[in-house]
Amino acid sequence: MKEVVVIGAGSFGIAVSKLLAYNVRVRVFTRNPETLHKINVEHQMFNVALSERIVATQSMEEAIRSARVIFPIVPSDSFNAMIQEAAPFLSPAHVLIHGTKGFVVKEFGEEDLGKSELRKEKVLTISELIRQQTSVVRIGCLSGPNLAKEILDGQPTATVIASEFDEVVRIGTELLSSNKFFVFGSNDLKGAQIAGALKNIIAIGSGILDGLGLGKNIQAILITRGLGEIIHFGQRMGAGSSAFLGTAGIGDLIATATSTDSRNYQFGKRLGKGEKITTVLNTSEELAEGARTLKIVYHLLKSFRMRSPIIEILYRTVYEDYNIQEGINFLMRYPVKKDVDFIEED
């Protein structure tokens, strides 16, 4: 493996490219001619110098045919279109390790959510979508804590590569490991993906609290109670509990829900300061995945007949202009039988 491919040149795609370039050549697929120029001529993106081992192309076919290992890192709302474009050039010989945090909804436009019941079988993890749309068998995911800005700044961190195939974990570990980046392995692919998607919802809530000027005590309560809701949702989706209590779960949750470098945290903070969601969405440089995930998960919870008070209040706050302070008051009074109810005790 002398060369690998990264599909997507957003901040996280470039951060992963920078990590990979310590060990191999990297070919980045981008549609943007300005991005192409910045990578190939200026050798910099997001005001960070890039290795000359990183080159960009606007040809999907050229990118995929140049390497066996591919890291697709694009927003969840455009992943389906991207993988359909890539599918004719992919084969069972390829290994795909995606870095997208979110879900894809089959046969539903986002504008249709809420008009009819959203069933579990209509909501796909990114790996399930890849498996449906391509001939690729060996699939994995890259899960946090991976704040792109910190990686681009050269700060040390760790990640989880989850896959049902030990070979995928081994390949990903060899490609990404460095003295700045430690890789853990996991075989709980579904759990890692659900944890990575739902932590963004809690990060929005944490940012809202910051925007309101509230303290760390209530932020800690939100994060810990939010973790419980994530685990219960994951269990209903068919995942175990272990992934949520490790690096891809609580580790990523802490980083994303406490850092001002997190897009989802900043999204929530702006809402907490009184900005409208349309303003925040229209003026954000990159998508806050949690906003889209919140909408999908809220409607899926309704079909589960399942209560998740934090997610429900956040949905009403973000999408129905519910008074934030009333939402906080409701959550503070919400009856909870046990502090920890997602671990079986002997």
C-alpha positions as CSV (number, residue, x, y, z in Angstrom):
1,M,0.0,0.0,0.0
2,K,2.1,2.9,-1.3
3,E,-1.0,5.1,-1.9
4,V,-4.4,5.5,-0.4
5,V,-7.4,7.6,-1.3
6,V,-9.5,10.1,0.7
7,I,-12.8,11.1,-0.8
8,G,-13.7,14.5,0.6
9,A,-11.7,17.6,1.3
10,G,-13.5,19.1,4.2
11,S,-11.6,19.8,7.4
12,F,-11.8,16.2,8.6
13,G,-10.9,14.8,5.2
14,I,-7.8,16.9,5.1
15,A,-7.0,16.1,8.7
16,V,-7.1,12.4,7.9
17,S,-5.0,13.0,4.7
18,K,-2.4,14.7,6.9
19,L,-2.2,11.7,9.2
20,L,-2.0,9.2,6.4
21,A,0.7,11.2,4.7
22,Y,3.1,10.3,7.5
23,N,3.1,6.7,6.1
24,V,1.9,6.7,2.5
25,R,1.1,8.9,-0.5
26,V,-2.5,10.2,-0.4
27,R,-4.8,11.1,-3.3
28,V,-7.7,13.4,-2.3
29,F,-10.9,13.5,-4.4
30,T,-12.5,17.0,-4.5
31,R,-15.0,18.6,-6.9
32,N,-13.8,22.1,-6.0
33,P,-11.2,23.6,-8.4
34,E,-10.0,26.1,-5.7
35,T,-9.4,23.2,-3.3
36,L,-7.5,21.4,-6.1
37,H,-5.2,24.4,-6.5
38,K,-4.6,24.8,-2.8
39,I,-3.6,21.2,-2.4
40,N,-1.6,20.7,-5.6
41,V,0.0,24.1,-6.0
42,E,0.0,25.9,-2.6
43,H,0.2,22.7,-0.6
44,Q,-2.0,24.1,2.2
45,M,-5.6,23.9,3.3
46,F,-7.3,25.6,6.3
47,N,-4.1,27.6,6.8
48,V,-2.2,24.4,7.5
49,A,0.8,23.3,5.5
50,L,0.4,20.0,3.7
51,S,2.9,17.4,2.7
52,E,3.7,17.2,-1.0
53,R,2.8,13.5,-0.6
54,I,-0.9,14.7,-0.7
55,V,-2.2,15.4,-4.2
56,A,-5.8,16.1,-5.3
57,T,-7.8,15.0,-8.3
58,Q,-11.3,15.9,-9.6
59,S,-11.7,12.4,-11.2
60,M,-13.5,9.9,-9.1
61,E,-12.4,7.1,-11.4
62,E,-8.8,8.1,-11.3
63,A,-8.9,8.3,-7.5
64,I,-10.5,4.9,-6.9
65,R,-8.4,3.0,-9.5
66,S,-5.2,4.4,-8.0
67,A,-5.5,2.6,-4.6
68,R,-7.0,-0.4,-2.8
69,V,-7.8,1.4,0.5
70,I,-10.2,4.3,0.4
71,F,-11.3,6.6,3.2
72,P,-14.7,8.2,2.2
73,I,-15.2,11.3,4.4
74,V,-18.1,13.4,3.2
75,P,-21.2,14.7,5.0
76,S,-24.0,12.2,5.6
77,D,-26.5,14.2,3.5
78,S,-24.3,13.8,0.4
79,F,-22.9,10.3,1.1
80,N,-25.5,8.4,-0.9
81,A,-24.9,10.5,-4.1
82,M,-21.1,10.1,-3.6
83,I,-21.2,6.3,-3.2
84,Q,-23.5,5.9,-6.2
85,E,-21.0,7.8,-8.3
86,A,-18.1,5.7,-6.9
87,A,-19.8,2.3,-7.1
88,P,-19.0,1.5,-10.8
89,F,-15.2,1.8,-10.0
90,L,-15.3,-0.2,-6.7
91,S,-14.7,-3.9,-6.4
92,P,-14.5,-6.6,-3.7
93,A,-10.8,-6.0,-3.7
94,H,-11.2,-2.6,-2.1
95,V,-11.2,-1.7,1.6
96,L,-13.4,1.2,2.6
97,I,-12.9,2.9,6.0
98,H,-15.4,5.8,6.3
99,G,-15.2,8.8,8.6
100,T,-18.8,10.0,8.2
101,K,-20.9,10.6,11.4
102,G,-24.6,10.2,10.6
103,F,-27.3,8.1,9.0
104,V,-28.9,7.8,5.6
105,V,-32.7,7.5,5.3
106,K,-34.1,5.3,2.5
107,E,-37.2,6.4,0.5
108,F,-37.6,9.5,2.6
109,G,-36.7,13.1,1.8
110,E,-35.8,15.1,4.9
111,E,-38.8,17.3,4.2
112,D,-41.0,14.1,4.5
113,L,-39.8,13.2,8.0
114,G,-42.8,13.4,10.3
115,K,-45.4,12.9,7.6
116,S,-45.4,9.2,8.0
117,E,-43.8,6.8,10.5
118,L,-40.1,6.3,10.1
119,R,-39.3,2.7,10.5
120,K,-36.0,1.2,11.7
121,E,-35.4,-0.6,8.4
122,K,-35.4,2.7,6.5
123,V,-32.5,4.2,8.5
124,L,-29.1,2.9,7.5
125,T,-25.7,3.4,9.0
126,I,-23.0,4.5,6.5
127,S,-21.5,1.0,6.4
128,E,-24.9,-0.5,5.6
129,L,-25.4,1.9,2.8
130,I,-21.9,1.1,1.4
131,R,-22.8,-2.6,1.5
132,Q,-26.1,-2.0,-0.3
133,Q,-24.7,0.3,-3.0
134,T,-21.4,-1.4,-3.9
135,S,-19.6,-4.7,-4.2
136,V,-17.2,-3.8,-1.4
137,V,-17.1,-6.4,1.5
138,R,-14.4,-5.2,3.8
139,I,-15.8,-2.1,5.4
140,G,-14.8,-0.1,8.5
141,C,-15.4,3.2,10.2
142,L,-13.2,5.8,11.8
143,S,-14.5,7.1,15.1
144,G,-13.3,9.8,17.4
145,P,-12.4,11.6,19.5
146,N,-11.1,13.3,16.3
147,L,-11.6,17.1,16.4
148,A,-10.3,18.1,13.0
149,K,-8.8,21.4,14.1
150,E,-6.7,19.8,16.8
151,I,-5.4,17.1,14.3
152,L,-4.6,19.8,11.8
153,D,-2.7,21.7,14.5
154,G,-0.6,18.6,15.1
155,Q,-2.0,17.8,18.6
156,P,-1.9,14.2,19.7
157,T,-5.1,12.1,19.9
158,A,-6.4,8.6,19.4
159,T,-9.2,7.0,17.3
160,V,-11.1,3.8,16.9
161,I,-11.2,1.8,13.7
162,A,-14.2,-0.5,13.9
163,S,-14.9,-3.3,11.5
164,E,-16.3,-6.8,11.5
165,F,-13.0,-7.8,9.7
166,D,-9.8,-7.9,11.8
167,E,-7.9,-7.3,8.5
168,V,-9.6,-3.9,8.1
169,V,-8.7,-2.9,11.6
170,R,-5.1,-4.0,11.0
171,I,-4.8,-2.1,7.7
172,G,-6.3,1.0,9.1
173,T,-4.0,0.9,12.1
174,E,-0.9,0.5,10.0
175,L,-1.9,3.4,7.8
176,L,-2.9,5.9,10.5
177,S,-0.6,5.1,13.4
178,S,2.1,7.7,14.3
179,N,3.6,9.4,17.3
180,K,0.7,11.8,17.2
181,F,-2.1,9.4,16.5
182,F,-2.9,6.1,18.4
183,V,-5.4,3.7,17.0
184,F,-7.6,1.3,18.9
185,G,-9.5,-1.5,17.2
186,S,-13.1,-2.7,17.7
187,N,-15.3,-5.3,16.0
188,D,-18.5,-3.4,17.0
189,L,-19.0,-1.6,13.7
190,K,-22.7,-0.7,14.4
191,G,-22.1,0.5,17.9
192,A,-19.2,2.7,16.9
193,Q,-21.2,4.3,14.1
194,I,-24.2,5.0,16.3
195,A,-22.0,6.4,19.1
196,G,-20.3,8.7,16.5
197,A,-23.6,10.0,15.1
198,L,-25.5,10.6,18.3
199,K,-22.7,12.3,20.3
200,N,-23.2,15.2,17.9
201,I,-26.8,15.7,19.2
202,I,-25.5,15.9,22.8
203,A,-22.8,18.3,21.7
204,I,-25.5,20.7,20.3
205,G,-27.2,20.6,23.7
206,S,-24.0,21.2,25.5
207,G,-23.3,24.2,23.2
208,I,-26.7,25.6,24.0
209,L,-26.0,25.5,27.7
210,D,-22.8,27.4,27.1
211,G,-24.6,30.0,24.9
212,L,-27.0,30.5,27.8
213,G,-24.1,31.1,30.2
214,L,-24.8,28.1,32.3
215,G,-22.0,26.3,34.2
216,K,-20.1,23.0,34.0
217,N,-22.4,21.2,36.5
218,I,-25.4,21.2,34.3
219,Q,-23.2,20.5,31.3
220,A,-21.9,17.4,33.0
221,I,-25.4,16.2,33.8
222,L,-26.4,16.7,30.2
223,I,-23.4,14.7,28.9
224,T,-23.9,11.8,31.4
225,R,-27.6,11.6,31.0
226,G,-27.2,12.0,27.2
227,L,-24.8,9.0,27.2
228,G,-27.6,6.9,28.7
229,E,-30.0,7.9,26.0
230,I,-27.4,7.1,23.3
231,I,-26.9,3.7,24.7
232,H,-30.6,2.9,25.0
233,F,-31.1,4.0,21.4
234,G,-28.1,1.9,20.3
235,Q,-29.5,-1.1,22.0
236,R,-32.9,-0.7,20.1
237,M,-30.9,-0.4,16.9
238,G,-29.2,-3.8,17.6
239,A,-25.9,-2.6,19.1
240,G,-24.4,-3.7,22.4
241,S,-23.2,-1.4,25.2
242,S,-19.4,-1.8,25.0
243,A,-18.7,0.6,22.1
244,F,-20.5,3.4,23.9
245,L,-18.3,3.1,27.0
246,G,-15.0,3.3,25.2
247,T,-13.0,5.7,23.0
248,A,-15.6,5.9,20.2
249,G,-18.4,6.4,22.7
250,I,-17.7,8.4,25.9
251,G,-14.3,9.5,24.7
252,D,-15.7,11.1,21.5
253,L,-18.7,12.4,23.4
254,I,-16.6,14.3,26.0
255,A,-14.4,15.8,23.3
256,T,-17.2,16.9,21.0
257,A,-19.6,18.1,23.8
258,T,-17.0,20.3,25.6
259,S,-14.8,21.8,22.9
260,T,-15.3,25.1,21.1
261,D,-13.5,23.5,18.1
262,S,-16.5,21.2,17.6
263,R,-18.9,22.3,14.9
264,N,-21.9,20.9,16.7
265,Y,-20.9,22.6,19.9
266,Q,-20.6,25.9,18.1
267,F,-23.9,25.3,16.4
268,G,-25.6,24.8,19.8
269,K,-23.8,27.8,21.3
270,R,-25.1,30.1,18.6
271,L,-28.6,28.8,19.2
272,G,-28.2,29.4,22.9
273,K,-27.2,33.0,22.3
274,G,-30.5,33.5,20.4
275,E,-29.7,33.0,16.7
276,K,-32.3,31.2,14.6
277,I,-31.5,27.8,13.1
278,T,-31.9,29.1,9.6
279,T,-29.3,31.8,10.2
280,V,-26.8,29.4,11.8
281,L,-27.2,26.8,9.0
282,N,-26.8,29.4,6.3
283,T,-23.7,31.0,7.8
284,S,-21.9,27.9,8.8
285,E,-18.8,26.9,6.8
286,E,-19.4,23.2,7.3
287,L,-22.4,21.1,8.2
288,A,-23.1,20.4,11.9
289,E,-24.0,16.7,11.4
290,G,-25.9,16.7,14.7
291,A,-28.7,18.9,13.4
292,R,-29.5,16.4,10.7
293,T,-29.0,13.4,13.0
294,L,-31.3,14.9,15.6
295,K,-34.2,15.1,13.1
296,I,-33.7,11.5,12.0
297,V,-33.3,10.1,15.5
298,Y,-36.3,12.0,16.9
299,H,-38.7,10.5,14.3
300,L,-37.2,7.1,14.8
301,L,-37.7,7.3,18.5
302,K,-41.4,7.9,17.9
303,S,-41.7,4.7,15.9
304,F,-39.9,2.9,18.8
305,R,-42.5,4.3,21.2
306,M,-39.4,5.2,23.3
307,R,-38.8,8.2,25.5
308,S,-35.5,10.0,25.3
309,P,-36.2,13.3,27.1
310,I,-33.0,15.1,26.2
311,I,-33.3,14.3,22.5
312,E,-37.0,15.2,22.5
313,I,-36.4,18.6,24.1
314,L,-33.5,19.3,21.8
315,Y,-35.6,18.6,18.8
316,R,-38.4,20.9,20.0
317,T,-35.8,23.6,20.8
318,V,-34.0,23.4,17.5
319,Y,-36.9,22.7,15.1
320,E,-40.1,23.9,16.9
321,D,-38.7,27.1,18.6
322,Y,-39.5,25.7,22.0
323,N,-38.3,27.9,24.9
324,I,-34.9,26.7,26.0
325,Q,-35.3,27.6,29.6
326,E,-38.6,25.8,29.8
327,G,-36.9,22.8,28.3
328,I,-34.2,22.8,30.9
329,N,-36.8,23.1,33.7
330,F,-38.6,20.1,32.2
331,L,-35.5,18.0,32.1
332,M,-34.5,18.9,35.7
333,R,-37.9,17.6,36.9
334,Y,-38.0,14.5,34.7
335,P,-38.4,11.4,36.8
336,V,-35.4,9.0,36.6
337,K,-35.5,5.8,38.6
338,K,-31.8,4.9,38.5
339,D,-28.6,6.9,37.8
340,V,-27.2,4.1,35.6
341,D,-29.7,1.8,34.0
342,F,-27.9,0.5,30.9
343,I,-25.5,-1.9,32.6
344,E,-26.7,-5.2,33.9
345,E,-25.6,-5.9,37.5
346,D,-25.0,-9.3,39.0
